[in-house]
Amino acid sequence: MLKTILAKKPLFKCAFVLAGLLVFSMGVIAAEEAEVSNIEKTIEKSVEESVEKALEKAKKDRGKTLGDAVEKAIEKATEKATEITIEKAVEKAVEIAAGKPLEKEERPEKWRGPTKVHFYMFVIDIDKIDSSNQNFSANFYIKISWKDRRLAEKTQSSRLIPLEKIWSPRVILVNQGGLVWESLPKIAEVSPDGTVTYRQRYVGPVSQPLMLSNFPMDKHRFTIQFATGSQGSQGFQDVEFVPNFKVGQSGGAISEKLSVTDWEILSYEASSRSYEPISGISVPGFALEFTAKRYFLYYLWQVILPLSLIVMMSLAVLWIDRSNSGTQIGLATSAMLALITYRFILASLLPILPYMTRMDYFTLGSTLLVFLTLIEVIVASSLSRGKHKRLANNMDKFFRFAFPISFLLIFGWFMSGLWES
């Protein structure tokens, strides 16, 4: 039927020739790529079916010419075919960039055992170690690499492929303490031999539980922990992290100049370390641990020395003549209030703890000593106004030495924390 109509109507013949040219041109492209050839066959079929439908519809609709119907059918079919071609071309471009079609969920060479992933971590800066919030703010960089021979290609240069388009160990910072910013794009660099390298830089808080019983002479081990988020047929054990050793370094390093001012970095180490969120579950990972010690001299000059002077001032009231009992009581009360204020200030430096720190014991002992001094002044004043003046004098003589010696013992115990840390 189609051939008869084309023989009688030149307009139809012209339209069919145009459609044939479109199919022919797309067929030339199909000769270069088998994938594109399948798409062009779909286009040819779509155009032919559209022409047939247009002819049938035109017979029923006498108000329109067959020529207009054919033109619109060809235009609509061409638009649809172009849309399909663009979508397929994008997918093909990604596969060509990778070298071949990828199965991003499949681990490379999984029959050989766990995939070895080499890691390296560098701490660029540590801005702050916050004891009260149990975290520290860090700026650090990681580099991980693994072998994927499916991506190998005979080229002279490396390629850049979006990380989501290929298999990766999907490393996760498991102990982040808030919003952590990733400043580099998630793109992997693929070498001609199939070595995949991924780099990322993180900036933000990292959670770190601290045992503060020896505050302010404490030192701690801080950890930046990564773990794999890629789970295969054997669970998380499909990945094995290996340190990327360099000269004088063991898979990681820390910058020599850091922004943190009240801590001293003593040592550091990067190693493979499994992440155990709960008992019985172990996820492969790696970590950089560093040991830091709090600078005690700051607290010695800014806290301990002023507090000791307040205590000594309160003990000096025992040497004031008892006739000035009002002055004695006033000085002892002022010292008591000053120590209470100090305790509030020190409490803001630490979280709410279920145990006492060394500083807590020192301030509590000093506060009790000042309070006992105030009690002694009141009692001795009362006794001197009665018939027990001699007893009041003996009390003053005894506590003039007993209280200072007690404070020196408390201070000595407090300073012994320097040797325990």
ROFI-468021 format. One line per field, with one value per residue (C-alpha): residue number from 1; residue in three letters; x, y, z. Coordinates in steps of 0.5 Angstrom, whole numbers, plus 2048, in hexadecimal, padded with zeros to 3 digits. Layout:
N
resi = [NUM_...]
resn = [ala_...]
xx = [X_...]
yy = [Y_...]
zz = [Z_...]
end
This chain:
421
resi = [1_2_3_4_5_6_7_8_9_10_11_12_13_14_15_16_17_18_19_20_21_22_23_24_25_26_27_28_29_30_31_32_33_34_35_36_37_38_39_40_41_42_43_44_45_46_47_48_49_50_51_52_53_54_55_56_57_58_59_60_61_62_63_64_65_66_67_68_69_70_71_72_73_74_75_76_77_78_79_80_81_82_83_84_85_86_87_88_89_90_91_92_93_94_95_96_97_98_99_100_101_102_103_104_105_106_107_108_109_110_111_112_113_114_115_116_117_118_119_120_121_122_123_124_125_126_127_128_129_130_131_132_133_134_135_136_137_138_139_140_141_142_143_144_145_146_147_148_149_150_151_152_153_154_155_156_157_158_159_160_161_162_163_164_165_166_167_168_169_170_171_172_173_174_175_176_177_178_179_180_181_182_183_184_185_186_187_188_189_190_191_192_193_194_195_196_197_198_199_200_201_202_203_204_205_206_207_208_209_210_211_212_213_214_215_216_217_218_219_220_221_222_223_224_225_226_227_228_229_230_231_232_233_234_235_236_237_238_239_240_241_242_243_244_245_246_247_248_249_250_251_252_253_254_255_256_257_258_259_260_261_262_263_264_265_266_267_268_269_270_271_272_273_274_275_276_277_278_279_280_281_282_283_284_285_286_287_288_289_290_291_292_293_294_295_296_297_298_299_300_301_302_303_304_305_306_307_308_309_310_311_312_313_314_315_316_317_318_319_320_321_322_323_324_325_326_327_328_329_330_331_332_333_334_335_336_337_338_339_340_341_342_343_344_345_346_347_348_349_350_351_352_353_354_355_356_357_358_359_360_361_362_363_364_365_366_367_368_369_370_371_372_373_374_375_376_377_378_379_380_381_382_383_384_385_386_387_388_389_390_391_392_393_394_395_396_397_398_399_400_401_402_403_404_405_406_407_408_409_410_411_412_413_414_415_416_417_418_419_420_421]
resn = [met_leu_lys_thr_ile_leu_ala_lys_lys_pro_leu_phe_lys_cys_ala_phe_val_leu_ala_gly_leu_leu_val_phe_ser_met_gly_val_ile_ala_ala_glu_glu_ala_glu_val_ser_asn_ile_glu_lys_thr_ile_glu_lys_ser_val_glu_glu_ser_val_glu_lys_ala_leu_glu_lys_ala_lys_lys_asp_arg_gly_lys_thr_leu_gly_asp_ala_val_glu_lys_ala_ile_glu_lys_ala_thr_glu_lys_ala_thr_glu_ile_thr_ile_glu_lys_ala_val_glu_lys_ala_val_glu_ile_ala_ala_gly_lys_pro_leu_glu_lys_glu_glu_arg_pro_glu_lys_trp_arg_gly_pro_thr_lys_val_his_phe_tyr_met_phe_val_ile_asp_ile_asp_lys_ile_asp_ser_ser_asn_gln_asn_phe_ser_ala_asn_phe_tyr_ile_lys_ile_ser_trp_lys_asp_arg_arg_leu_ala_glu_lys_thr_gln_ser_ser_arg_leu_ile_pro_leu_glu_lys_ile_trp_ser_pro_arg_val_ile_leu_val_asn_gln_gly_gly_leu_val_trp_glu_ser_leu_pro_lys_ile_ala_glu_val_ser_pro_asp_gly_thr_val_thr_tyr_arg_gln_arg_tyr_val_gly_pro_val_ser_gln_pro_leu_met_leu_ser_asn_phe_pro_met_asp_lys_his_arg_phe_thr_ile_gln_phe_ala_thr_gly_ser_gln_gly_ser_gln_gly_phe_gln_asp_val_glu_phe_val_pro_asn_phe_lys_val_gly_gln_ser_gly_gly_ala_ile_ser_glu_lys_leu_ser_val_thr_asp_trp_glu_ile_leu_ser_tyr_glu_ala_ser_ser_arg_ser_tyr_glu_pro_ile_ser_gly_ile_ser_val_pro_gly_phe_ala_leu_glu_phe_thr_ala_lys_arg_tyr_phe_leu_tyr_tyr_leu_trp_gln_val_ile_leu_pro_leu_ser_leu_ile_val_met_met_ser_leu_ala_val_leu_trp_ile_asp_arg_ser_asn_ser_gly_thr_gln_ile_gly_leu_ala_thr_ser_ala_met_leu_ala_leu_ile_thr_tyr_arg_phe_ile_leu_ala_ser_leu_leu_pro_ile_leu_pro_tyr_met_thr_arg_met_asp_tyr_phe_thr_leu_gly_ser_thr_leu_leu_val_phe_leu_thr_leu_ile_glu_val_ile_val_ala_ser_ser_leu_ser_arg_gly_lys_his_lys_arg_leu_ala_asn_asn_met_asp_lys_phe_phe_arg_phe_ala_phe_pro_ile_ser_phe_leu_leu_ile_phe_gly_trp_phe_met_ser_gly_leu_trp_glu_ser]
xx = [800_806_809_803_802_809_808_802_804_80B_80A_80A_810_814_812_814_81B_81C_81B_81F_825_824_824_82A_82E_82D_82F_836_837_835_83A_840_83C_838_835_833_830_82B_829_828_824_81F_81F_81E_818_815_815_812_80D_80B_80A_805_801_801_7FF_7F9_7F7_7F7_7F2_7ED_7EF_7ED_7EE_7F5_7FA_7FE_804_803_802_808_80D_80A_80B_812_814_811_815_81B_81B_819_81F_824_822_823_82A_82C_82B_82E_834_835_836_83A_83F_840_841_846_84A_84A_84D_847_840_841_83D_83E_83C_840_847_84D_850_84C_84E_855_853_852_854_85A_859_85F_85E_861_85F_862_85F_860_85E_85B_857_854_854_84D_84D_846_843_847_84A_84F_84F_854_856_858_859_859_85B_859_85B_859_85A_854_857_850_852_858_859_85F_860_866_862_85D_855_850_84A_845_845_83E_83F_844_845_848_849_845_849_845_847_844_846_844_841_83D_83C_843_844_847_84B_84D_848_847_84B_850_856_857_85E_85F_861_85A_85D_857_859_854_856_851_852_84E_84D_849_848_84A_847_84C_84A_84F_850_852_853_85A_858_85C_862_85F_861_85D_85D_858_856_853_850_84E_84A_847_840_841_83D_83E_83C_841_83F_843_849_84A_84F_856_859_860_865_868_86F_874_87B_87A_873_86E_868_867_86A_868_86A_870_86C_865_860_85E_862_860_863_869_869_86E_86D_869_868_863_861_85C_857_850_84A_846_83F_83C_83F_840_840_846_847_84E_850_856_858_85D_85E_862_864_864_865_862_866_866_86A_864_860_865_866_85F_85B_85F_864_85E_85A_860_861_859_85A_860_85D_857_85C_860_859_85C_862_85D_85C_855_853_852_84D_849_84F_850_849_849_850_84E_847_84A_84F_849_845_84B_84C_845_845_84C_848_843_848_84C_845_844_84A_848_842_83D_841_83F_846_84B_851_857_855_84F_852_857_852_84D_853_855_84D_84D_853_851_84A_84D_851_84B_848_84E_84E_847_848_84E_84B_845_84A_84E_848_846_84B_84F_854_85A_856_855_85C_85E_85A_85D_864_862_85E_863_868_863_85F_865_868_861_861_868_867_861_865_86A_865_862_869_86B_866_86C_870_86A_868]
yy = [800_805_804_805_80C_80E_80C_811_817_81A_81E_817_815_81B_81A_812_814_819_814_80F_813_814_80D_80C_812_80E_808_80A_80C_805_802_805_803_7FD_800_806_802_7FF_806_808_801_804_80A_808_803_809_80E_808_807_80E_80F_809_80C_813_810_80C_812_817_812_813_81B_81E_825_824_822_81C_820_824_81E_81A_820_821_819_819_81F_81C_816_819_81D_817_813_819_819_811_812_818_814_80D_812_814_80D_80B_811_80F_808_80A_80E_808_804_7FF_7FE_7FE_7FA_7FF_7FA_7F5_7F5_7F4_7ED_7EB_7E3_7E5_7E7_7EE_7F4_7F7_7FF_803_809_80F_815_81C_820_827_82B_82A_830_82F_829_82A_826_829_826_820_821_825_829_826_828_821_81E_817_813_80C_807_801_7FC_7FB_7F8_7F9_800_7FF_803_804_80B_810_814_813_813_817_813_814_810_80E_80B_806_801_804_802_808_80A_80E_812_80E_813_81A_81E_823_826_824_827_823_829_824_821_81A_818_812_813_80C_80B_807_801_801_804_808_80E_812_818_81C_822_822_828_828_825_81E_81A_818_815_818_815_81C_819_81C_823_827_823_81E_81B_817_813_817_812_814_80E_80B_805_802_803_7FE_7F7_7F1_7EA_7E8_7EE_7F4_7EF_7F0_7F6_7F6_7FD_7FD_803_807_807_80D_80F_810_810_80A_80B_812_819_81F_826_829_830_82F_835_831_835_832_82B_827_822_81C_817_814_80E_80C_804_7FF_7FF_7FC_800_7FC_800_7FA_7F4_7EF_7F3_7F5_7F9_7FA_801_805_80B_810_811_816_817_81E_821_827_82D_82E_834_838_835_836_83E_83F_83B_837_83D_842_83D_83B_843_843_83D_840_847_843_83F_846_848_844_849_84F_851_84E_854_856_850_853_854_84D_84A_84F_84D_845_846_84A_844_83F_843_844_83C_83B_83F_83C_835_838_83A_833_830_833_830_829_825_822_81C_817_817_81C_81F_821_828_827_823_829_82F_82B_82A_831_833_82F_831_839_837_833_83A_83E_839_839_841_841_83C_83F_846_843_840_846_84A_845_842_83D_842_83E_838_83D_83F_838_837_83C_83A_833_835_83A_834_82E_832_834_82D_82A_82F_82D_825_827_82B_825_820_824_825_81E_81D_820_819_815_818]
zz = [800_802_7FB_7F7_7FB_7FA_7F2_7F1_7F6_7F5_7FC_7FF_7FB_7FD_804_804_801_806_80B_808_808_80F_810_80B_80F_816_813_811_818_81A_816_81B_821_822_828_824_81F_823_825_81D_81C_821_81E_817_819_81D_817_813_818_819_811_811_816_813_80D_810_814_80E_80B_811_811_80A_80D_80D_808_808_807_80D_811_80E_810_817_818_815_81A_820_81F_81D_824_828_824_826_82D_82E_82A_82F_835_832_830_837_83A_834_836_83D_83B_836_83B_840_83A_83A_83D_845_84A_850_855_853_857_852_852_858_857_859_860_864_85F_862_863_865_869_86B_870_871_877_874_87A_881_883_88A_88F_892_899_89B_894_894_88D_889_882_87D_876_873_86C_86A_864_862_85C_85A_853_84E_848_845_844_841_83A_835_836_838_83D_843_843_848_849_84E_854_854_84D_84F_855_85B_863_864_86A_870_876_87B_881_87E_884_87F_878_875_86E_868_864_85E_859_859_853_852_84E_84A_848_841_845_849_84F_852_857_85B_85F_864_869_86F_873_87A_881_883_889_88E_895_89A_8A1_8A5_8AC_8AC_8A9_8A8_8A7_8A3_89C_897_891_88C_886_87F_87D_876_874_86D_86B_866_868_863_863_869_86D_86E_86E_867_868_86B_86D_86C_86E_868_86B_86A_86C_873_874_875_871_874_876_87A_878_87D_87E_881_883_889_88F_895_893_891_88C_88F_88A_884_880_87A_87A_878_87D_87D_87F_884_885_88A_88D_888_881_87E_878_874_875_876_87B_87D_885_888_88F_892_899_89C_89D_8A5_8A6_8A3_8A9_8AE_8AD_8AB_8B0_8B5_8B7_8B8_8BC_8C1_8C2_8C4_8C9_8CC_8CD_8D1_8D5_8D7_8DB_8E0_8E1_8E2_8E9_8EC_8EE_8E6_8E6_8E1_8DC_8DD_8DB_8D5_8D2_8D3_8D0_8CA_8C9_8C9_8C4_8BF_8C0_8BE_8B8_8B6_8B6_8B1_8AC_8AC_8AC_8A5_8A2_8A3_8A2_8A7_8AA_8AE_8B1_8B5_8B1_8B4_8B4_8B7_8BD_8BE_8BD_8C2_8C7_8C7_8C8_8CE_8D1_8D0_8D3_8D9_8DA_8DA_8DF_8E3_8E3_8E6_8EB_8EE_8EE_8F2_8F7_8F8_8FA_8FF_904_8FF_8FD_8FE_8FA_8F4_8F4_8F4_8EE_8EA_8EB_8E9_8E3_8E1_8DF_8DE_8D8_8D4_8D5_8D3_8CD_8CB_8CB_8C6_8C2_8C2_8C0_8BA_8B7_8B8_8B2_8AD_8AE_8AD_8A7]
end
